[in-house]
Amino acid sequence: VSTDSAAGSLVGPIAASFGSDDLLTRLSANMLDTGNFAPDLLLCFAVWGRVDSNPNLEVTPDTGLLSLLPYYPDWEFDSGTCLQGAENAPRYMQLDPESWLYSDLAGCCARYFGGWNENACNNVDGSGLWYVSHAQELCVTDCRVGSGQFCGGLAQDISDDLYSNPRSCCNTDLPWRFIEHCEAFSLQNTCYRGTMKYHRGDNEGWPIKSNVCVRDCDPVRDGASCGGLVEDTYIELWDTAEACCSEHHEWMNPVLCAARSDVQPLDMWWPDKINSLCVHDIVTPTEELSIQVYNSTALCCSEAINWLSVADCRARSGDTTILAATNMYYVDWGRERCVQDCEGDAPCVGLGEAQPWDERYATASECCAMLDWIPRRECFGVGVSVSRNLLGST
């Protein structure tokens, strides 16, 4: 079995299924039973579904008995083509048929309407092929306006500028246009949703401005992270928000840039150093996109609000979660004693009372070694309070 015959045996049934709507009906039932899909998805399948690579011409050439009559150039009525029927030709053409009459339209057009006029001569009502409309910056079909969905008028270009599909036309004659966008708009296809890739949102001339990255899609249809459909090839696209941010907004915190680009809440904390607390970005998003963010208030407080104890900072930040005891030791330099990060009797002084600059030790011996002028038995002296706030010199 040849490849052509095998392909032919498949194309026929598939074409019949699309034509009868049987395939779309069955597909619709199966998809609705298995998931959530856009209501116009099946329409988009029908628009883009192609079972034959040959162009669907707007004009069907005449194959009747009239096609057997000879052709002659119509200079009398200036129709721009060759007409059929020797009896209608001027007398001088009838007297010299070998010089003036042709058995086919193509031969007559090539002889008398060459160059830019040859296509119009061969296709009085248009060829149905595609050519560029520079005024509209898209591709249209070669046929009289109003006689077909994509008709842009009769082409005047030579045959090398006619294409069997709009994608080839866009790629060759509109190289500055983004090919997917050009193809979709040439086909008047409302199903096109963009590449969903990212680009910087403050490109010159861009209709929707953003100080981070945006996606190549329609904001009305696909959400606030979309900046509109990309039309021109000078717009550089990136697969992820992180990659776009790294290339175009390297001064920003990449975590914040990516979250703002995706318009997603960020479950992290940022330091408000003026008010000495940490802020949950979900509640109050930071406007300073270069600021450091942290996974917890404890980490934010210890690293960014280091003039307060972690406990004080967490309390000011509205964090009421219970701290876990580290059981680490550190020196209370005011009392010249070693204390422990835990709750209970001495040497415990409560949780989160250590200052950021207090060095922690795993054992009491390591801590007391820092107070080598204090007798070891006094290193954990009696009177150490449960709360460090009650400690004082005596």
C-alpha positions as CSV (number, residue, x, y, z in Angstrom):
1,V,0.0,0.0,0.0
2,S,1.5,3.4,-1.0
3,T,1.8,6.3,1.3
4,D,-0.6,8.4,-0.9
5,S,-3.3,5.7,-0.9
6,A,-3.0,5.2,2.8
7,A,-3.3,8.9,3.4
8,G,-6.2,9.1,1.0
9,S,-8.1,6.3,2.9
10,L,-7.8,8.5,6.1
11,V,-8.6,11.9,4.7
12,G,-12.0,11.0,3.3
13,P,-13.5,9.7,6.6
14,I,-12.0,12.5,8.6
15,A,-13.3,15.1,6.2
16,A,-16.8,13.5,6.3
17,S,-16.8,13.5,10.1
18,F,-16.0,17.3,10.2
19,G,-18.6,17.9,7.5
20,S,-21.4,16.1,9.3
21,D,-20.5,17.4,12.8
22,D,-20.4,13.8,14.0
23,L,-16.8,14.1,15.2
24,L,-17.4,17.4,17.0
25,T,-20.6,16.1,18.7
26,R,-18.9,13.0,20.0
27,L,-15.8,14.9,21.0
28,S,-17.9,17.5,22.8
29,A,-19.7,14.9,24.8
30,N,-16.5,13.2,25.9
31,M,-14.7,16.4,26.8
32,L,-17.6,17.8,28.9
33,D,-17.7,14.5,30.8
34,T,-14.0,14.6,31.6
35,G,-13.1,18.2,32.4
36,N,-13.7,21.9,32.3
37,F,-13.1,23.5,28.9
38,A,-13.8,26.9,27.3
39,P,-17.2,26.9,25.6
40,D,-15.7,28.0,22.3
41,L,-13.0,25.3,22.3
42,L,-14.8,23.0,19.8
43,L,-15.4,26.0,17.5
44,C,-11.6,26.6,17.5
45,F,-11.1,23.0,16.6
46,A,-13.4,23.4,13.7
47,V,-11.6,26.6,12.6
48,W,-8.1,25.2,12.7
49,G,-9.1,21.6,11.7
50,R,-7.5,20.9,8.3
51,V,-7.6,17.5,6.6
52,D,-6.1,18.6,3.2
53,S,-3.0,20.7,2.6
54,N,-4.3,22.2,-0.7
55,P,-5.8,25.7,-0.5
56,N,-9.6,26.0,-0.6
57,L,-9.9,28.4,-3.6
58,E,-12.6,31.0,-3.6
59,V,-12.9,30.7,-7.4
60,T,-13.7,27.5,-9.3
61,P,-12.4,27.4,-12.9
62,D,-14.9,26.6,-15.6
63,T,-14.5,23.0,-16.9
64,G,-17.5,22.9,-19.2
65,L,-17.7,22.8,-23.0
66,L,-16.8,26.5,-23.1
67,S,-13.3,25.6,-22.1
68,L,-12.7,23.9,-25.5
69,L,-13.1,27.2,-27.4
70,P,-9.9,29.2,-28.3
71,Y,-8.8,32.4,-26.4
72,Y,-7.9,35.8,-27.8
73,P,-6.7,38.9,-26.0
74,D,-9.5,41.4,-25.1
75,W,-8.1,44.8,-26.1
76,E,-11.4,46.1,-27.4
77,F,-13.2,46.2,-24.0
78,D,-10.0,46.3,-21.9
79,S,-11.1,43.5,-19.5
80,G,-7.5,42.7,-18.7
81,T,-7.9,39.0,-19.7
82,C,-8.4,36.7,-22.7
83,L,-11.9,35.9,-23.9
84,Q,-13.2,32.8,-25.6
85,G,-14.8,32.3,-29.0
86,A,-13.0,33.1,-32.3
87,E,-16.2,34.5,-33.8
88,N,-16.0,37.4,-31.3
89,A,-12.4,38.2,-31.9
90,P,-11.4,41.2,-34.1
91,R,-11.3,40.4,-37.8
92,Y,-7.5,40.6,-38.0
93,M,-7.2,38.0,-35.3
94,Q,-9.6,35.7,-37.1
95,L,-7.5,36.0,-40.3
96,D,-4.3,35.0,-38.5
97,P,-5.4,32.5,-35.8
98,E,-1.9,31.0,-35.4
99,S,-0.6,34.3,-34.2
100,W,-3.5,35.5,-32.0
101,L,-5.6,32.5,-30.8
102,Y,-4.6,30.1,-28.1
103,S,-6.1,26.9,-27.0
104,D,-5.8,27.7,-23.3
105,L,-6.2,30.7,-21.1
106,A,-2.7,30.4,-19.5
107,G,-0.9,30.6,-22.8
108,C,-2.9,33.6,-24.0
109,C,-2.3,35.4,-20.7
110,A,1.4,34.6,-20.7
111,R,1.7,36.1,-24.2
112,Y,-0.3,39.2,-23.9
113,F,-0.7,40.0,-20.2
114,G,2.6,39.0,-18.8
115,G,4.3,40.3,-15.6
116,W,2.1,41.9,-13.0
117,N,-1.1,41.5,-15.0
118,E,-0.8,37.7,-15.6
119,N,-2.5,36.6,-12.4
120,A,-5.5,38.9,-13.0
121,C,-5.7,37.6,-16.6
122,N,-5.7,34.0,-15.5
123,N,-8.2,34.5,-12.7
124,V,-10.8,37.1,-13.6
125,D,-12.6,36.5,-10.3
126,G,-9.4,35.9,-8.4
127,S,-7.2,32.8,-7.8
128,G,-8.3,32.2,-4.2
129,L,-4.6,32.3,-3.2
130,W,-3.2,34.5,-0.4
131,Y,-1.3,37.8,-0.8
132,V,-0.2,40.6,1.5
133,S,-2.4,43.7,2.2
134,H,0.2,46.2,3.4
135,A,-2.5,48.7,4.4
136,Q,-4.0,46.2,6.8
137,E,-0.7,44.5,7.7
138,L,-2.2,41.0,7.2
139,C,-2.8,38.6,4.4
140,V,-6.0,38.3,2.3
141,T,-7.2,36.1,-0.5
142,D,-7.1,37.0,-4.2
143,C,-10.8,37.5,-5.0
144,R,-13.3,40.3,-5.4
145,V,-14.2,42.0,-2.1
146,G,-17.4,40.6,-0.8
147,S,-17.3,37.4,-2.7
148,G,-15.7,35.4,0.1
149,Q,-14.8,35.7,3.8
150,F,-11.1,36.5,3.3
151,C,-11.3,38.3,0.0
152,G,-9.2,41.5,-0.2
153,G,-9.7,42.3,-3.9
154,L,-7.9,41.1,-7.0
155,A,-4.1,40.8,-6.6
156,Q,-1.9,42.7,-8.9
157,D,1.3,41.1,-7.9
158,I,3.2,38.5,-10.0
159,S,2.6,34.8,-9.1
160,D,5.6,34.5,-6.8
161,D,3.8,36.8,-4.4
162,L,0.8,34.5,-4.1
163,Y,0.7,31.8,-1.4
164,S,-1.3,28.7,-0.7
165,N,-1.8,29.7,3.0
166,P,-1.7,32.8,5.1
167,R,1.2,31.6,7.3
168,S,3.6,31.5,4.3
169,C,2.3,34.9,3.2
170,C,2.9,36.4,6.7
171,N,6.3,34.8,7.0
172,T,7.6,36.1,3.7
173,D,5.9,39.5,3.2
174,L,5.3,40.6,6.8
175,P,8.5,39.5,8.6
176,W,8.2,42.2,11.2
177,R,4.8,40.8,12.3
178,F,4.6,38.0,14.9
179,I,3.7,35.1,12.6
180,E,1.1,33.4,14.9
181,H,-0.7,36.7,15.4
182,C,-0.6,37.6,11.7
183,E,-1.9,34.2,10.6
184,A,-4.7,34.2,13.1
185,F,-5.9,37.7,12.2
186,S,-5.6,36.9,8.5
187,L,-8.0,34.0,9.2
188,Q,-10.2,36.2,11.3
189,N,-9.8,33.6,14.0
190,T,-11.0,34.8,17.4
191,C,-9.8,31.5,18.9
192,Y,-6.1,32.6,18.9
193,R,-5.1,33.2,22.5
194,G,-1.4,34.1,22.1
195,T,1.7,32.2,23.2
196,M,1.1,32.7,26.9
197,K,4.8,33.5,27.2
198,Y,6.2,36.6,29.0
199,H,7.7,39.9,27.9
200,R,8.5,43.1,29.6
201,G,5.4,45.1,30.3
202,D,6.8,48.6,29.6
203,N,7.7,48.2,25.9
204,E,7.4,51.4,23.9
205,G,4.0,51.7,22.3
206,W,2.6,48.9,24.3
207,P,-1.1,49.5,25.1
208,I,-1.1,48.0,28.6
209,K,1.7,49.2,30.8
210,S,3.2,47.3,33.6
211,N,6.4,47.8,35.7
212,V,7.0,44.0,35.7
213,C,6.5,41.3,33.0
214,V,3.3,40.4,31.3
215,R,2.1,37.5,29.2
216,D,1.2,37.3,25.5
217,C,-2.5,36.9,25.8
218,D,-5.8,38.8,26.1
219,P,-6.5,40.3,29.6
220,V,-10.3,40.1,29.1
221,R,-10.2,36.5,28.2
222,D,-7.2,35.1,30.2
223,G,-6.7,37.3,33.2
224,A,-4.9,40.3,34.7
225,S,-1.4,38.8,34.0
226,C,-2.0,39.3,30.2
227,G,-0.7,42.4,28.5
228,G,-2.4,41.9,25.2
229,L,-1.6,39.9,22.1
230,V,1.9,40.4,20.8
231,E,1.9,41.6,17.2
232,D,5.5,42.4,16.3
233,T,8.7,40.3,16.3
234,Y,10.7,43.0,18.1
235,I,9.0,41.9,21.3
236,E,11.2,39.3,23.0
237,L,9.3,36.4,24.6
238,W,10.3,34.2,27.6
239,D,9.0,30.9,28.8
240,T,8.7,31.9,32.4
241,A,8.2,35.0,34.5
242,E,11.5,34.3,36.3
243,A,13.4,34.3,33.0
244,C,11.8,37.5,31.9
245,C,12.4,39.2,35.3
246,S,16.0,38.1,35.3
247,E,16.6,39.6,31.8
248,H,14.7,42.8,32.1
249,H,14.3,43.6,35.8
250,E,17.5,42.4,37.4
251,W,17.3,45.1,40.0
252,M,14.1,43.6,41.4
253,N,13.8,40.8,43.9
254,P,13.1,37.9,41.5
255,V,10.5,36.3,43.8
256,L,8.5,39.6,44.0
257,C,8.9,40.3,40.2
258,A,7.6,36.8,39.3
259,A,4.7,37.0,41.7
260,R,3.6,40.5,40.5
261,S,4.0,39.3,36.9
262,D,1.7,36.3,37.5
263,V,-0.6,38.6,39.6
264,Q,-0.5,35.9,42.4
265,P,-0.5,36.4,46.2
266,L,2.8,36.0,47.8
267,D,2.8,34.1,51.2
268,M,5.9,35.8,52.5
269,W,6.9,38.7,54.8
270,W,8.8,41.9,54.1
271,P,10.4,44.2,56.7
272,D,8.9,47.6,57.4
273,K,11.9,49.2,59.1
274,I,10.2,52.5,59.8
275,N,7.7,50.8,62.0
276,S,10.0,48.0,63.3
277,L,7.8,45.1,62.2
278,C,7.4,42.6,59.4
279,V,4.4,42.7,57.0
280,H,2.6,39.8,55.3
281,D,2.7,40.5,51.6
282,I,-0.7,38.9,51.1
283,V,-2.3,41.5,53.4
284,T,-0.2,44.5,52.3
285,P,1.8,44.0,49.1
286,T,5.1,45.9,49.1
287,E,5.5,48.6,46.5
288,E,9.3,48.3,46.8
289,L,10.1,45.4,44.5
290,S,13.8,45.3,45.4
291,I,13.2,44.5,49.0
292,Q,14.1,41.2,50.6
293,V,11.2,38.9,51.6
294,Y,11.2,36.0,54.0
295,N,9.3,32.8,54.6
296,S,8.3,33.6,58.2
297,T,8.0,36.5,60.6
298,A,10.7,34.9,62.8
299,L,13.2,34.9,60.0
300,C,12.2,38.4,58.8
301,C,12.5,39.7,62.4
302,S,15.8,38.1,63.2
303,E,17.5,39.2,59.9
304,A,15.9,42.5,59.0
305,I,14.5,44.0,62.3
306,N,17.6,43.2,64.3
307,W,17.3,46.1,66.8
308,L,14.4,44.2,68.5
309,S,14.2,40.8,69.9
310,V,12.5,38.2,67.7
311,A,9.7,38.0,70.3
312,D,9.1,41.7,70.4
313,C,9.2,42.0,66.6
314,R,6.8,39.1,66.1
315,A,4.4,40.6,68.5
316,R,4.5,44.0,66.8
317,S,4.0,42.1,63.5
318,G,0.8,40.5,64.8
319,D,2.2,37.0,64.7
320,T,0.5,35.0,67.5
321,T,1.9,31.6,66.5
322,I,3.8,29.8,69.2
323,L,7.6,29.8,68.9
324,A,9.4,26.5,69.2
325,A,12.1,26.3,71.9
326,T,15.6,26.0,70.5
327,N,17.0,25.0,73.9
328,M,20.2,26.9,72.9
329,Y,22.3,28.7,75.5
330,Y,23.5,32.3,75.3
331,V,25.1,34.9,77.6
332,D,22.9,37.4,79.4
333,W,25.6,40.0,79.6
334,G,23.6,42.3,82.0
335,R,23.6,39.6,84.7
336,E,26.8,37.9,83.5
337,R,25.0,34.6,83.5
338,C,24.2,31.9,80.9
339,V,20.5,31.4,80.1
340,Q,18.6,29.1,77.8
341,D,16.0,29.6,75.1
342,C,13.1,27.6,76.6
343,E,10.1,28.0,78.9
344,G,10.2,26.8,82.5
345,D,12.5,27.2,85.5
346,A,15.9,28.8,85.3
347,P,18.1,28.8,83.3
348,C,15.0,29.2,80.9
349,V,14.1,32.8,80.2
350,G,11.3,32.3,77.7
351,L,11.2,32.0,73.9
352,G,12.6,34.6,71.4
353,E,14.2,36.7,74.1
354,A,17.7,36.5,72.7
355,Q,18.9,39.5,70.7
356,P,20.1,39.0,67.1
357,W,23.7,39.6,68.2
358,D,23.6,37.0,71.0
359,E,25.7,34.0,70.0
360,R,24.1,30.7,70.6
361,Y,25.7,27.6,72.1
362,A,24.6,24.0,72.1
363,T,25.8,23.2,75.7
364,A,25.9,25.0,79.0
365,S,29.7,24.4,79.2
366,E,30.3,26.2,75.9
367,C,28.3,29.1,77.0
368,C,30.0,29.3,80.5
369,A,33.4,29.2,78.8
370,M,32.6,32.8,77.6
371,L,32.3,33.8,81.2
372,D,35.6,32.3,82.4
373,W,36.0,34.8,85.2
374,I,32.8,33.6,86.8
375,P,32.9,30.4,88.9
376,R,31.2,27.6,87.0
377,R,28.8,27.0,89.9
378,E,27.6,30.6,89.6
379,C,27.3,30.6,85.8
380,F,23.6,29.5,86.3
381,G,23.1,31.4,89.5
382,V,20.0,31.3,91.6
383,G,17.5,34.0,90.9
384,V,17.4,33.8,87.1
385,S,13.8,34.7,86.2
386,V,11.5,32.9,83.8
387,S,11.1,36.1,81.9
388,R,14.2,38.0,80.7
389,N,12.4,41.2,81.1
390,L,12.6,40.8,84.9
391,L,16.3,40.3,84.9
392,G,18.4,43.1,86.4
393,S,21.6,43.8,88.2
394,T,21.6,42.9,92.0
